């Protein structure tokens, strides 16, 4: 909340960096430093799929995985402004045939989807999640299986959070939201198998731009 980075998932040398103070001194103005997933949730609350809602879950999925939680009509941050670190949850990686645990953040990302595609025998050239969805549309069986596995895992993860916070709606944003229609039914099915009152799961119209939109909203709010 004070602008100090506690843990930088992709840039570990930034751990402990007092980014807020550094930027304030450099720019000569007030700044706000926030989790990208929480910024996405703020954008969905202000101008996206969560307008008018009191409680919602926003999943930001692309090169990384995280969640923003809307509680009582505002973005909930937690004791250390670290709410939504779902990527740290360890799970078994079924596609490898082993029983070792890996952080789910390694699986529910574009890189994880590509890795599963390779493990399942996929040979098409793939540099992003969109390539896997493209291969699937052309009848690639490995791509189909990888996407179904992705959806099953995502449905399970959503169910875990829903069981705790009971949101009115779940919103999928980030790069993966562009392919929401392909995996949404499987996610909804998996969610309904686990929780008694599954909320609707919808795709974000803000897509990959949700974080940037949330940053603007946070600055205006400041």
N, C-alpha and C positions, 0 to 999 in steps of 0.2 A: 504493500500500500504506500510505502514511502519511496518507492522507485528503485529499491535494491533487488537485483536478480538473485534469487535464492538458488535456483538450479536452471541451467540453460541446456535443454535437451540436445540441441544440435551444435552448440558452440560452448563447450565446457570451459574454456578459458574465461568466459564471461561470468562464471559462478562467483557471486559476491560483489560483482561490479555495481557501484552506486550510480546507476544510469540516470536516474532522475536528477540527482544533484549535478552530475556532469553536464547534462543537457541544459539545466537551468542556468549554470554559470556560462556555458558557451553561447546560448541563445539570448540570455538576458530577459527571459520571460518565464512564466509558470508553465509547467508541462505535466502531463499525466502519463504514467507508465502502467500498462495493464496487460493481462494475459490475452493472447489473440483470440482464444475461445470465448472468453468473457466479453470481448469486444464484439464478436459475432453475435452473441446472445443479445447484447445491447442493441445492435442494429435490427435484429429480428423483432425485438420488443418495440422499438421506436417506429420502424417503417416496413417490417417484413411479416412473416407468418405468425408472429406472436402478439401482434397489436391487439390490445384489449384483454389479453390473458393475464391471469394472476400467477399461474404456476406452469412452467414449461421446461422442457429439456431440449437444448440445442447441441447437436453433435457436429463438430467441425472435422471433416475427414478429407484428406488429400495426401500431401507428403508426410503429414503427421496426424495424430488422433488426439482429440481433446473434447471437453464438454463445457458448455456454459449452462448454468442453472438459474432459472428465473423463479423467484420465490416471493410471494406477496407483492407482485407487481414491479419488482426491481431485480437487477442482477446480483445474485448472492456471491460473495467473495470468500467467505470463511475466515478463520482466525489468522491465516497467513497469506490471504489473497491467492490461495493455491487450489481453489476448488476446481474440479474437473480433470484431474490428472489420471484419467481412466487408462491411459496407455501403459501405466506401470503394473496393472493387474496381470499376474502370471496365469497362463493357461497352457494346456497341452496342444501341440501342433499335430493335428491328425494327419495332415497330408504327407508328412514325412514317414509315417508308419511307426514313429517312436513315441515314447511316453514322457519325454523330457518337457520341462516347463519353459516357456518363453514369454516375455511381456506381450500382451495382446496388441500393443502399439506396433510391434514388428509385423503383425498379421493384417490388421485392419487399416492398411495404407496402400498406396499405389505400388510401392515396392513389395509389400507383402503379397498383394494380388498377383504380381508378376512372378514372384518366387513360387507360389502355389501352382501357378500355370506351368512352370518349368518342372516342378516335382511330379505333376500329373501327366507329363509327356508332351506338353506344348512346345512347338518348334518355331512358331511364327515370330518375326522380329517385333519385339515389344519394348518400348521405352517409357510407357506410361499406362495408366489404367485404361485410357481411351483405346489403346491398341488391343487390350484384352476384350473389351466390349465389342470392338470392331470385328475381331476374330470370331467371337461368339455369334454375331449376326450373320457371319458367313458359314456357320455350321461347324465350327471348330469344337470338338467334343471336350478337349482339355480346357478350353476357355469356358465352356458351359459349366463344367464341374468346378472350376476355380471360382466362378461367380456365385454358384450355389453355396459353396463352402463359405465364401465371404459373407453372404447373406445370412447363413445359419449362425455364424459367429456374431455378426452384428445384431441379429435378433436376440441372441442370448445376452449380449452385453446391455442392450437397451432394457431387457427384462430385469436384469440385476438392478439397474438404476431406478427403473419404474417401481420396483418392489420397495424401494427405500423412500423415494420422494413423491410418488403418486402424481405425476404431472397431467395437465389437461391435454397436452399435445407434445409430440416429439418432432423436431425439425432437423432434417439432414441438410447441412450446408457444406461448403468447401468444394474442391474439384470433383469429388465423386457425385455431387448432386446432379450433374449434367446427365448421368445415367440412372437416375433414381427410378424411373419407370421400369427398368429392366429387373431390378432386384427387390423392389418394394413389396411385392406380394409375398415373396418368400420370407422377408423380414417380418411382415405382419403376421404371417402364419406361425412363425417360430415364437414371436412375442405372445401370441394368444395361447400357445401350448404351455406357457410358463406362468403367466400372471392371470388373475381372475378378471380384472377390469383393464384390459389393454387400451391405452389411449390411441388416437389416430396418429399415424406416422406420415409426415408430408415432406416433400422436397422444398428447399428454399428457392425463392425466386431471385434472391440476391446472389446465390451461388458462391463462387470464389471471391466475390467482392464484398462479402459480409463483414470481414475483418476490417477492411479499409473504411467501409461505411460506419462501422462501430467506432473506429478511431476518430472520425470526424465528429460523431455524436458525443464521444467522451470529451473532446476538446471544447466543443460548444457548451457542454455541461459544466466544464471547468470554468 
